[in-house]
């Protein structure tokens, strides 16, 4: 061990996985190693936690990087020594000799009960050293400094800093999903919420260039890069031209139905990509009632064309809640940039807020063969 500085990554949900727990722990350890590449000395699973050894000068940078790892409930930063009581006292002296005097508390735990001291004994002994030798006042209720001591597998970890993590499950444990990604606020957050549930998102962006500017394409690529920071690997982005399909629909369908038809064929194409990528479900950024295409009636009509399940993780959120999450996940500054929405292309007036499958299929069925050909061409 080159350094005794360490960061302990704790998880919550993974601990409830019973016989499958080891699978989730290994996935989390793998993701930590990938996302913290170059910042740590070593990392290992130790009795319900992941211990990461780090050079002191890299500690802050590594702690920040772990803030992007789904599955980590919180991290604690400190040092490691042997489980001998005298060694723990000496390390506690080193820690508090560098701190300004303030109310403190010692909180100890033992992963195994065979040690020759109880957690309470350890708290009393270490607390007495700090209080008597350094004059730090004890405060069990309102401490400004908390020294956490975890004794496990013949080592003692003395931890003085805690940082909350993202929680959830490690990316990759739940399989692939296809996310229909725009450069707005909603779908990037839908992607991240699915990642929090252990999914790997394959991103699909529909554009109408050159009828729209390149802004949405450039913004989506930036969003892909931001979202990928929360993944152990760079996420795949498919860019699909929709303009040929839109131009054909314009000549055959009244304006009030066009957005619903566009969105149906986006799902049809997304499902073809899902087959290629071996993805299990489709994901959209729909929020019920937010826009005309997201009324329950139109959601039902749009969804009918797909055979795969469609997940809508934002369905019950309002715009304010979504924007709050965009700021948290750092997609806000990109999503707020102006862009051309391909769904509104060639649409005049207001779209229908309530459409029905029968009336849409009456328009669509005669066009089906031509639309499928254009959709497959767009996939090329």
N, C-alpha and C positions, 0 to 999 in steps of 0.2 A: 504494500500500500504506500504509494508515494506521498500522499497527504492524509491527515486525519480529518480534514474538512469533509463533510458529507451532507447530502440532501436526502431526506426520506420522503418518498412518494406514497401517500396513503390512498386507498380506494374505499368506496362504500358499497356500491351496488354489486361489484364483483364478489365481495365477501359473502353474498347471499346465494351464490350459484351452486352450492352443494358439490356434488361429484364432478361437475364441469368447471369448478373454480380454477384448476390448474391451467386449463385451456385459455381462459380469459386472462390469467396472470401472465402467461407466456406471451400472449398477444400484446398486452400492455407493455411488457418489458421490451419486446421487439420494437414497438412504436416509439418508446422513449429513446432507445438507442438510435433509431433512424432520425428522429427529430432533434436529438441533442448531439448529433454527430460532430466530433471535434471539440466538444465542450466538457467531456467527462473522462475520467481515468478508467473506471470500471462501474458496472451496474449488475445487481443480482437480486433475486427473490430471497427474502429472509422472513420467514414466519409471518405471513400476512401483510407484508409491506415490501416495497422495492427500495433498496439502499443504493444510492449513487455516490461514488467517491469523486471528488472534484478538486482541482487546484484552487487555492484560496482566491486568486485573482479572477478566476472564471465563475465564481459562485453566483454573482448577481446575474450574469448573462445566462447561465444555465437555469436559474430560477425563473427568469422571464420566458425562456424557451419552453419550459415545462407548463407554462400557462396556456400553451397551444395544444396540449395533449389531452384529448378526450379520454375519460376513464380515471384521470387523476382527480380525486376529491379535494385534497389539499396537500401541500408540501410543508415540511419542517426542515429548517436549516440549522446545522450545528457541527459538532465534532464527535469523534468516536474514540473510545479508550477500552481497556479491558473491563470485565465485570467485577473486578476486585474493588471493594469499598474504598480503600485508600487511593486507588487510581482515580476513582470517580471524584473523590474529594479534591485531589490535586488538579484535575481538569476543571472543576467548578471554581477553584481559586483563580486559575488562569483567566477564565471567562469574566469573573466579576472584578478582577483587578483592573480591567480595561473599561468598566462601565461607570457611569455617573450614578451617585447614590440615589435610590428611588425605592418605593415599596415593592416587595417581591414575594413570590410564592414558588415553592418547589412541588411539582406533581410527578410522581414516579409510577411506573408500571413494570411488571415482569411477565414476559411471555411464558416462562416456565416457573414452576413453584419450588424447584429444588435448590434455589440459591439460599445461602445461609443468612438471609435477611428478608424481611417483608417490605412491601412497597412503602408502608407507613414508617417503618424504621429508617429506610433510606431517606425519605422526605425529612424526617426529624434531624438526622445526622448531617445531611448536606445543608439544610436550612440553618442549623446551629453554626456551622463553619462560616457561612456567608454573613450571618447576623453578628456573630461574636468577633470575627477577624476583620470584617470590612465595615461593620456598622450599618448595613442595609436594614431598614425596618421591615418587619414581616407584615403582610396584608393578605389574608386568605380571600377576602371578599372583593377588594379593588386593587389588585396588584398592577403596577406599571410594567414590571418585568416578570415573565413566567419562565422558569427553567423546567423544561420537560425532560425527564430521564426515562428512556426505554431500555430495559435490560433484556437482551435476547441473544441466545446462542453464544454465550460467553463473552459478549461485548456489551458495552453501555454506550448509548447515544445520548449526548447532552444537547438539547435543542432549545434555541431561544427565539427563533423567528418562525412565524407561520404565515403562509400565503394560500388563499383559497384557489382551487382549481376549477375546471370546467365541469367535472363530474361526468356522468353517463358511462358509456361502454367504449372500449377501444375500437377505433376505426378498423373495419375489416372482419369483425367477428359475425356480422349479420348478412354478409353477401352484398352483391351489387344492386344498385337502383339507377334508373335513368331519370335525370332531372331536366325538365324543360326550363332552361335558364335564359332570362332576359337581363338587361342591364338596369332594371328598376330595383326597388327595395325588396320586393317580396321573395322572388325565387332564390336569390343567394342565401337568404335566411332559411328557406325551406331546405336547401342543400345542407347547411350547417346543422340544422336540427336532426336531419337524417344521419349525419355523421356522428352526432352525439348518441344516437341509438345503435352505433356500430356499423353503419352502412358505408360502402364505398360509392360515391356518386359519380356516374358517368354523365358529363354535362352535354346537353344538346341545345344549341342556340339557332333559332330560325331568323334569317335576315332577308331583306328585300333589296339589297344593293344590286344595281346602281340607282334604283328608284328612291332609295333612302341613302343618307350619308353613311360614311364608314364609322360614325361615332359609336353606334351601338356595338359594332364588332370590336372596336378598340376598347370600349368600356368593359365588355364581357371578358376579353382576354385579361384585362387588369383584375377583374373580379375573380377569374379562375386562379390567378396567381395568389390573391389574398386568401381565398378559400383553401388553396393547396397548402398554405402554411399550417393548417390544422390537420393535415394528412401526412402519413409517413412517406408518401410518394406524390409526385406531381399528378394532378387529376387530368384525365383525358377530356378534351373538348371537341365535339363535332360541330362544325359550322355548316348549316344546311340552307341553301337558297330556296326561298318560298315563292319568288315573284312569278314564275311560270304558272304555278298552281293558282295564285291569286288572279292573274290576268285571265285565266280560263274561267274561273268562277265568276268574275265580273261580267263576262259576256252571257252567262247562263242563269244567274241568280239575282233576285232583288237585293238592293243594298242592305235592307234591314236584317237579312239572313247571313250576310257575308262573313262577319266575324265568327259566328258559330261554325260555319263551314270551314273557315281557315283553321280554327282550333281543332276541329275534328281531324283534319288531315295532318296537323302537327302530331296528334296522338298516334295516327296510323303510321307515320314515318318513325316516330319514337319507338313504337313497338317493333318495327323491323330492326332498328338498332339494338333493341333489347335482346332480340333473338341472336344477333351476332355477338353481343357482349356477354351473353348468358346472364342477363339481369333478370330479377324476379318480379319487379314492380316498376310502375311509372310514378313520378312525383311531380306535382305542380305547386306553384306558389299561390293558388287560389285562396281567397278569404271571402267567405260567404257574404254576398250582397255588396261587395266593395265596388264592383263595376258591373255593367250590364251583362257581360258574359259569365258572371259569377253568381247569378241568381240560382236558386236551387233547380228551377226548371231548365235553365241553360246548362248548368253543370250536368244534369241528367242527360240532356240531349247530346252534349259534347262527348260524354263518357261512353255513350252507347257503341261507338265505333271500335273501342278497344276491347280486347279479350283479357289482358292482364289487369290485375288490381291497380287502382290509382290511389295513391296516398296524398293527402293535402294537409301537411302539418300545421299550416297557418289558418285553417278553416275557421277557427273560433276567435282569432285575434283581430283587433282593429288596427288601423294604420299607425296610430301613436305607439302601440305596443310593438309593432313590427319595426318602426324606426328606432325605438329604444334598443332593440336587439341589434339592429344594423350598426349603431354606435358602439355597442359592446364588442361586436365581432369585427369592427373596423372596415365594414363594407360601405358605410354611410357616405363617405366623401366621394366615392366613385359613383354610387347609385344616384346621388343628387345631381350629377352632371346631366345636361340636356342630351336627349337622343331621340331619334325617330323610331316610333313603334310600328313594326311591320303589320300588326293586327289592324291598325286604323287605316292602312293603305287602301285606296280605292273604295272607301266607305263614305257614303254621303248621308247626311242627316243622322238620326239616332238609331242605334241598333235595337232590335226587339229584346225586351227584358224577359219575355216568356215565349220560348219556342217549344215545339213538341216533336218528338222523334218522327211521327208519321208525316208531318208536313216537310220536315227536312229531308227525309228519305225520298219523298215524292220528287223533290228537286234533284237530289243527289244520285239516285239510282240510275237514271239515264246517262249520267256523266261518269259513272263509277270506273269503267274501263280506262277512259282517258285520264282520269285523275290518278289512278294507280300507276299508269305508265309515266306520268309526269313526276309523281312522287318517287318512283324508283330511279328515274333519271336524276332527280335532285340528290338522291343518296349517293350517286356515283361521284 
